Amino acid sequence: IRLAAALDFRFHPQTRILMQQASSLIPRSSPERLRDECFRLLDGPQVAKSILALDFFDALQHLLPELINLKEVDQSPPHHKDLWHRSLQTVNCLSELIISLTYGTELHLINNKFHASLTRNLNGFIEKLREHFMTSLNSERSLISLLKFAGLYHDIGKTNTKEVDEDGKIHFYG
């Protein structure tokens, strides 16, 4: 999945079947290998699409099982997506922002109110942020992959704290 995302490949239908069948073998790999592959995936392009593919191929339950619990957990307005889709959207937004910061694309070129606000608020810090994100923690992990991991998991505690008040408004206290 990681290589397919990086090279923009598509899976042959028979390969899809074999991948789903083989997903039960994932736990046989060492935890270190699983961790490293997850962080390589997070460092690559199309992270949200890759996470969706992991789910489609029944591999997500073996690699990032907590994310599965985010599905169909609704929130009150102004949120219009469940926690699962919001986490995927967060990773997409982070990816866009990081590309803009690390590769020099000007933030103001992106036609989006959120990014326009970032441009106003970050312009004095863009060089420092770029330098920060280009730093590697070690040969297997970058700050970018850790930030994307945090983006994926930022709502993970909400699945255990969801409450609906008498007006039907959803809260996540604690």
N, C-alpha and C positions, 0 to 999 in steps of 0.2 A: 504494500500500500504506500509506504514511504517513497519507494523508487518510482512507482507509477505517478505519484503526485509531482515529484521532482522532474520527471521526464514527460509529463502529460500523456501517459499511456492509458489505454483502456484495456480492461480484462476481457479475454475471450470467454464466452458463456461456459464452456467446459471448465476453464480455470476457476471461474466463480464457484462452481459446484465443488470442485476439489478444495478450494480455500475454505469454504464453509465446513466441509467434512473434516478438514485438518485442524480447525480451530481448537478442538478439544485437546490437541497435543501441545498447545502453547504452555500450559503449566509445567511441562517437562523441561523447559528451558530454565536456566538459572535466573534467579530474581535480578541479578546484576545485568544480565543480557536484556531482560525485559525492560528494566529501567532505562538502560542506554538506548534501546530502540525507540522507546517513547520519547525521550528527549531529542533524539535525532529527528523524529517525526515533527516535534514541536519547533525545531530549528528550520524546518523546510517550508516550502510553499504550500498553500492550500490546506492549512491545518484543519479548519472546520470540515472541509470535504473529506479529509483523511479520517477524522474522527467518525463521521457518518459512515464511511466505508468500513471502519473497524466494527461499528455496530451492525452493519449489514451482513458482514461475514462472521458474526457471532464471536468476534475476537475481543470486543470492548469489555465484556464480562471478565476476561482474564487479565487485561492490562490496566484498565481504569474503571473498575466496576462501580465506583461511587457515582459516576456520571449517569448511569442508567436510572438511578433513583430521581433524577431531575426531570425526567419525562412526565409530562402532563401535570406538573405542579404549577398551578396558575398563581397569578399575582393580581393585586388590585390595580386599577388605572393609576398612573399613566402607562403602566406596563401592559403590553398587548401580546406578549409571547410567554410561553411557559419557561420554566427555569432552564430546561434543556436547550431550547432554541436561543434563549438569551445568552447562555454561556458560549454557544457557538458564534453568536453575533459578536460577543465581546472579543473572542479570539480573532475574528475577521477584522474588527476595528483596530485592535492592537497591531495586527499584521500590517494594515495600511499605514498606521502611524509610524511604526518602526521602519518600514520601507522608506517613508518620507524622511525620517530623521537620519537613518543610516546611509542611505544612498543619495541624499542630496535633493530629492524631488521637493520642490517648494510646496509647503502645506497649502498655500493660498490657491494652488491650481486645482485642488479638489473642491468641487462645488457642493459644499455641505456646511450647514450652520455649525455643527459640532467642530469640524475642522477649521472653520473661520475663527471660532472662538479660541481654539488651540493656537492658531497663528498669532492672534493678538496677545495671548498670555504666555506663549513659549518663545517668541522670537528672540528674546535676550538669552535664552538657555539652550537653543537648538544645538550649538556647537558642543556644549558640555554634555548634553544628552547623547548626541551622536558618538562622542568619545566614550561615554559610559557604556552604551549598548554594544560597541565594537569590542569590549573587553570580554575575554573568556574566563570562566572560573577555573576550568581545567580542559583537558583535551576532549572530554566527552560532553561538557555542558557549557552553554553560554548564558549570559544574563537574559538574552532574548527568550531562550527556551523556558527559563524559570518564570519570566513575566507571563508568557503564554500559558504556562501551567497554572499560575495563580489566576489568570483570567478564566480558564476552564473551571476551576474549583472555587471561584469567589462566592458562589451561592450555595455551596454544598451543605452548610449547616441549616439552611432553610427547610430542608426536607423533614427535619426532626422538630422544628419549632413552629410550624404553620398553625395559625389560629384564625378562625373566622368569627368576627364579632356579630352582635345582633343585627347590625345594619348590612351585613354581608361583606364588609370590608375585610380583606385578608391582611394579617400581621405576622411578623416573624420576630417575636420578642426573644431577647437573649442570644 
